[in-house]
């Protein structure tokens, strides 16, 4: 999941310079996550063919994917603005206002996120999807973004185990 925000950050950025890029707020990052999740779920189902066809990630229709798709539709305006915030303004005006923007962006993100999934990962992914299934899609996006914020904070502290985590344009989590 850490790869999708890095991929978004590179779409249309002048020189791909993340250090000069504003960060996404928690709400913006969650909106981008919500928009990408239906395609990530579908792509995972295509990769995890070792799972039974009844597995949540293998289903191409039904209440689970419909719930994520409905939330993705609601989140798109905020996600579009968040992506524009990270993009070259010339790209934002041309691409993001187009009807093609959303499918293009999600078609780039999903394979990047799912690209490292190995068949041996599919059982764990299925278990996680089953555990998350009763939660609203917004909660799942919140869990993902909180995890990304944690990884970014650990990387900033110099934690060796997260050294290879890409620099993500997610603002630090608010301290409570």
N, C-alpha and C positions, 0 to 999 in steps of 0.2 A: 503493500500500500504506500510505502514511502516514495515510490517512483512516480506516481501520478502527479503530485504537486510539482515535482522537479520538471516533469514533461510540460506541464502548463506554463511554468515559468519561462521555458525556452521558446514558447510559441510567440513569435513576433517581437521578442525583446531585442533591442538594438545591441548587437554583440553578445547577447546571452549573458549580460553582466548582472548576476543576481545580487551582488553586493550593493548595487545602486538602486535596486528595485524596492519599492515599498512592500511591506508585508501584508498578508491577508489577515483580517480580523477572524476571530473564531466563527462568527456568523457567516462571513464570506467563504471561509474554508469549508464549513459544513455545507453550504449551498453548492459549491463546486463538487464536493464529495457526493452529495445527493444526486446531482446531475449525472455523474459518472457511474454510480452504483448499478443501475439496471444493465448497462453494457458490460460492466465488470462481472456481474453475476452470470450473464449469458455466456461471456467468453470463458469463464471458469467452467461452466457446464460443458462447453465444447472441448476443453482440455481434459477434464476429469471423466473420461468415458469409462473408467473402471468402476465408477459409482453406479448404483442402481438407477434406472430411469426415474424412479420415484423420489430421488434425492432432490432437495430444494434447489440446489444449484444446477441440476440437470433439467428441471422443468422450464419449458419455454413459455408457459402461460399459467394462469391460476392466480389465486389471491396474493401469494407472496410477491411475485414479480409485478403484479398489478399495483400493489401498494407502493413499491419502490418507484415504479414508473409515474404514478400520480404525484408523489412527492418530488420527483425530478422535474416534472412539469411546473409545479408551484415554485421550485427553487431556481428555475432558469433565469428570471430577471436579475436576481441578486448575483448568481454565478456569472452571468454575462458581464455585469458591471465589475465584478472582481477580476475576471480575466482581462477586461479592458484596462483595469488599474495596473496590471502587470505587463501589458502589451505596448508596442509602438502605437502611438495615436493614429497613424495612417492606417495601420492594420485594423485597429479597433473600429474605425469608422466604416471601412469597407467590408470587412469579414463579419464582425460580430452582429451587425444589423441584418445580415442575410439569414434567410431560412436554412441555409446550408451550414451555418456556423456550429450549431449544437451537434448535429450528427458528425460533422468533420472532427470536432474536438473530442467527442467521446470515442470515435473510431480510432483516434490516435492514443488516447489514454488507456483504454481497456487492454489492448495487447501489451502495452508497456508494463502495466501492473501485473497482468496474468502471465507474462512471458517467462517468468522464472519458476512458475508452478511446476512441480514434478509430480508424476503419478503417485509417488509416496506421500505427497502433501495432501492429497484429495480427501483422505479419511478425516484428517484434522479440520480441513476447510468445511467438510460436510457437518462435522460436529459443531463447529463454531456457528455456521449458518442456522443449524437447528436450535442452538441456544439463543441466538439473536432473533429468530423468527417471531416470537411473540411481542417483541419490542416494536414501537413505532420506528419507521425508517429514519426519522430525525434523531432518535437515540443512537442508532447504529452509526450515523454520520458523526454524531458527537463523540462517540467512543473512539472512532478512527482518528478524528482531529486531535482529541486529547492525547492519544498515543503518539501522534506525530509531534505535537508540542513537547511531550516528554522526551522523545528521542532527540529533538533539536536542543533541548536544555542539557541533556546528558552529553551531547557532542560538544556543546559550548564549554562544559566543565572538563572536557578532555577525557571522558570515559572511553577507554580503548575498545570496548565491545561495539560501540556505535561509530567508530572512526569512519567507516565506509558509507554511512548514511549521507545521502546527498544534502546539500544546503537547500533547505526548503523555504519558500517565501511565506511561511506561517508566522504570525506575530507570536511572541511568547504568551503563554497562558497567564491570565490575571491571577495574581496571588490572592488567596482568600484568608 
